[in-house]
Amino acid sequence: MVEASRDESQLRENLQTLLDLYRELVQVCQEEQQKLAAELIQTHNARQGAQVYQLFS
């Protein structure tokens, strides 16, 4: 009985560790997604600016 309780406690601890890791992974992915979105917007704006420049050259 004591061993089962200890196993359950260890399982809980392991699951909490996995949950913490998953949260960190999601956070890092969201940050990278935001960086990529900003880069894409900047590239799009630069391309539009270049097209406008070409119209008047």
N, C-alpha and C positions, 0 to 999 in steps of 0.2 A: 504494500500500500504506500509506504514511504517512497519507494522507487518510482511508482506511478506518479506521485505528486511531484517528485523531482523532475521526471521526464516532462510532465506538463509545464512545469516552471521553465525548463530549458526550451521547450517548444515555444512558449510565449515570448521568451527573450529573443529567440532566433527570428520569430515572425516580426517582432518589433524592429529588429535590426534590418530585416528585409524591407519593411515599410519605410523606415527612415532612408534607406538607400534608394528606394523607388521615388520618394518625394524629392530627394536631391537630384536624381536623374531627370525627373520631370522639370524641375526648376532650371537645370542646365540646358535642357532641350528648348525650353521656352525662351531663355535668354539668347540662345543661338538663333532661334527662329526670328526673334526681334532684330538681331543684328543683320541677318540675311535680308529681311524685309527692308530695313533701312538702306542697305546697299543696293537692292533692286530699285527702290524709289530713286535713289541718287543716280543710278545708271539710266533709268528711264528719263529723268529730268535732263540729264546731260545729253542724251540722244535727241530729245525734243529741242533743246537749245541749239544743237549742231544743225538740225534740220532747218530751224528758223534762220540761222546764220547763212546756210547754203542758199536759202531763198533770196537773200539780199546781197549775195556776192556776185 
